[in-house]
């Protein structure tokens, strides 16, 4: 199989990675990602053998206009069986309640993409029905694949599973996760994993760095981030139903305190009805926030269902032709100095559909979903 080629300056990667056993690996666009070194840290007795058995693939983007790609990971079947093999227990009670069906159930393996910044790609790999979960970090500079454990589910609940990345000037990187202890201690805690340039200099476990962090709660009294991104030395955690919090990225890794700032979305875009918000599906279907051309943008597709979740009187269903034509798309820019929002553009889909160029394109008259921001400013979103 061909080795992975250089991708475009940027591509859109699918967060949910395909199972290598379920895709046609004979497709010449699938290419193995070169990996000169694989190492596991703090992953138990089978950790090194497990990471050695993994192969990362990328779907090549040959056309200049083909900006969508995906990754997949192949796991050795023998290693999956070994990971899932029942362990001996000091007590006979647990084996008695392990059904014959569960013992013969197929071994599961699932990967999810969390971050891709510069030369680093961060994934989570879940084995044996989620009983074993690890982070995989691929470094494109030294072509290494590192496997480290996820947070212990018995001790911590992660604020968001996507770690904050910081590239070290001398090489290597740091990862940070904000989590809450299950023991009931007040405040949140910062856990850090460090990988220095030399392979022998690496954390074995997540290290507790800051305790008693006080995070913003938002107007609803709680804050549940849907996404994380970085821009100009700051990290942003975004709850797409209400707003975002941010801080200086370096402050997470140095000093004793972290100054978190919070800002709501413009009032008409706050989703007050939690039940109706959940009925919308994933927030990312209709909203996104991120960096485009050096500016922070917030994009909102204003459907009738979104209006209802925001507390407005219910209108016609979204599949109604008139309602679809009246759906608006709004783009806001964050004034980072004043920490306030400024509207860029707002337009009705009906006006877009009526344009001659759109009619001649053959594109359907449908309400768009899953907006994303282009890093370059030539086009804001798609």
Secondary structure, 3 states (H helix, E strand, C coil): CCECCCCCCCCEECCECEEHHHCCCCCCCEEECCCCEEEEECCCCCHHHHHHCCEEEEECCCCCCCCEECEEEECCHHHHHHHHCCCCCCCCHHHHCCCHHHHCCCCCEEEEEEEEECCEEEEEEEECCCCEEEEEEEECCCCEEEEEECCCCCCEEECCCCCEEEECCCCEEEEEEEEEECCCCCCEEEEEEEEECCCCCECCCCEEEEEEECCCCCCCCCCCCCEEEEECCEEEEEECCCEEEEEEHHHHHCCCCCCCEEEECCHHHCCCCHHHHHHCCCHHHCEEEEEECCEEEEEEEECHHHHHHCCCCCCCCCCCHHHHHHCEEEEEEEECCCCEEEEEEEEEHHHHHCCHHHHHHCCCCCCCCCCCECCCCCCCEC
